[in-house]
Amino acid sequence: MTSKLASLALAWVLPWAAWAAPFAYVPNEGSGTLSVIDTATDQVVAEITAGKKPRGTVISVDGRRAYVSDQPNNQLVMIELATRKLAGTIPLGESPEGVGISPDGRWVAAAVEETNDVAFVDTVTNKKAFVVRVRGKNPEHAVFSPDSRYVFVSAEEGEAVDVIEVAKRAQVAQIPVGARPRGIGFLPDGTRAYVAAENASEVYVIDTVAYSVLTHIKAGSRSNGIAVHPGGKQVYVSNGGDASVSVIDVASNTVTATIGVGQRPWNMALTPDGRKLYVACGRSGTVSVIDTERGLRIADIAVGKLPWGVAIR
């Protein structure tokens, strides 16, 4: 009887878990916290201590752990999401910035600004496994390709994207782009990458096989963050100088809509179903929520001071 009851309980819990809306995690570099947003209600349900100045944040593939770069302490902070407690730290190097997690869940890559390298953390051992020096100066974001084989790294002061092949543990290409590249996003099939160049106010479209620029698209003022819809038909670009998000149609490589958000929009994330886009707005201390189907801003959620980005698993 006990095993039957347990099976019934599990059968009840699993469907609910499968359909439950995810949480969005917002690193607040001015508050030293992660704000936890329930995407079903768009309410902040918790604040988690996350180092002195949290920036890049990713969630493990199993949804159990957050990895957060703590810039002044030169480390990666690990947080158990069930308990919302610190689980440990991993030394990275001087001034870590953006972090990415491989789709297969094995690696976390952190762009380390002052030493111009990318540190790779093994999520099995939770230790730094190796470091790859990149040619570009001041790496900002480190983003894995959908097949987990490559990491694209934006070099803020190098006007380029550096490409690391993970298996070789080495840089294999460099792609020139516009001034001050920041956010990077891949199409789901991995054939193209989109790179926001902040000082150029443009988005560069990269052929990921040929390592060449296919075209560049005029965006809003000081474009910086990138989010790609899981359907692969739209790319979203945050415009820090315009307090807006541009919507790029992938088929035509044109901006088809512009949506107003809070001040100094930065890094963003979409819910897994692609229906909502969460935009960290640093100067407003808010996260703006966009209904992607209607192309409307539907909420502004107060979070901590100077939100840097959003992570959703």
C-alpha positions, 0 to 999 in steps of 0.5 A: 500500500505504501508503494502504491501511495508513493507512486500516486503521489509521484504521478500527481507531482510530476505533471504539475512540475512539468507544467509549472512556470519557471523562476527567473533569477536576476543578479543585482550588482548593486545589491549583491543579490539574486531576485527570484521572480515567479514567471506565472505571477510576475512577482518577486518571491525571494532574494538570495545573497549572491556575493558582492557584485553578481553579474553573469548567471546561469542555471544548471540543466537539472535546475538545481543550482545557479552559477553566478560570477562575483566580479570583485571577489574574482569567483563563481558563486554556487547557489542551491536553488531548492534551499536558496543557500550558498553551496560554495565558491570557485576561483576564476580570475580577475574580474569575471563577467558573463558566464555561459553553460553548455547545453549538455550541462557539463561546462560553465564558461566565464569570461575573465576581463582583466586576464583576457581569458575564459575559465571553464568549470567542470559541473561534475567536480565543481572545480576550474578545469582549464583556462583558454587565453583569447586574442580579444581584449576585455572579454564580456560574454562567453556563450556556448553553441547549441551543440556544446562544441564551441564558445563564442566570446565577445571582446569589448575592446577588440571589436571581435568575437573569439571562437573557442573549440571546447574539445581542443581547449583552444581558440580556433577563430576570430571574427571582426565585428562592430565596436564594443561587442557584448551580447551573443545568441545562437539560432536553435540550429546553431547556423547563425550567431547574433552579436550586439555591438554597443558603440556601433548600435548594430547587430552582426549576423555570423555564419557559424560554419564559415566564421564570417559576417553575413550582414549587420542590422541597425538596431537602437542606440547602444544595443547590448543584450541578445535573446533568441526566440526558441522558435528561431524566427525572432531575435530580441535586442536590448537598446541601452540608450533608447530604453527599448527592445528591438525585434529582428525578423530572422528571415529578412534580417530587419527590425520589425518592431520596437518595444519600450522598456525601463531605463538602461535595458541590459541582458535578457532571457525568454521563458522556455515556451518563448511567450515572455521576455524578461529584460533587466533594466539597470537604471530603473531597478526593474525587470520589464516583461514583454508578451512576445506574442502581442509585442507588448510590455505587460509588467515592470517588476521592482528588483534589487539595485542595478539588475545586470541580467536574467537567467531562466532554465 
